[in-house]
Amino acid sequence: MKLASVFVCLVAYILATRALDSTIRRLGERKQVVASRVQYLVRTANISLFFLFVILVCLIMGVGYGEISLFLSSVFAVIGVALFAQWSILSNITASMIIFFGFPYRVGDRIKVTDADFDISGKVEEISLFHVLIRTDAGNIITYPNNLILQKPVIKLDRGNTVFPQKVPPSSATPSRPEWRNRLRGRDRN
C-alpha cells in the first residue's frame, strides 16, 4: 500500500512539474520575458516542488511529524546561520520573483535608477535571480541588486525619448535660503 501511494505521489509530482513549467513558460511568453528569466523561475519552482514531494513521501513511508519537523528545523537552523550574514541573498531571490511577475521593465529597455550619489542609467542587459545588469552609454556594466531596484524609483525612457529628465531647479518666485532667512530676521532692505 505504501509503495502504491509513493508511486501515485511520484506521478502527481511529475504531472505537477510539467503543468507548472508550462504555466510559467506561457506566462513568460505572454509578458514577453527573456527565456533565461523564465528558466530561473522554473528551476526555483521545481526545487520547491521537489522538497514538497520529499516531505510527502516521508510522511507516507511512516516517518512521523516529529522526525520531519526535527529534520526541517535543523536544516532551517543551519541555513539561517549560514545566511545570517548574507540575508540579502534571500531578499534578492524574492525580489526576482516579484520582478518576474510585476516588473514594468524588460531586457533591452533604457532605464535610470534614481540615486543621488551615482548615475545608474543605461540599457537593461539581463535580469537574473540576484541582480539586474545595466549597460551604461560608455559601455560599462552596472550590477544592481534586485532588492534595491524595487526600493528606488526607476525612470524608463519611452516613446522615442532619448534623454532622462533632470532635477528641476527651484523656481525664481521662491527665495533662496539666505534670502528667506534675511526676510524672517527683518534684514531685507528692499
QUIKADA-V156311 format. One record per run of one state. SS is the DSSP state (helix for helix, strand for strand, loop for the rest). FROM is the first residue (numbers start at 1). LEN is the number of residues. If there is no record, write none. Layout:
SS/FROM/LEN  SS/FROM/LEN
This chain:
loop/1/1  helix/2/29  loop/31/4  helix/35/26  loop/61/4  helix/65/19  loop/84/3  helix/87/16  loop/103/7  strand/110/4  loop/114/6  strand/120/8  loop/128/3  strand/131/5  loop/136/5  strand/141/5  helix/146/4  loop/150/4  strand/154/3  loop/157/20  helix/177/9  loop/186/5
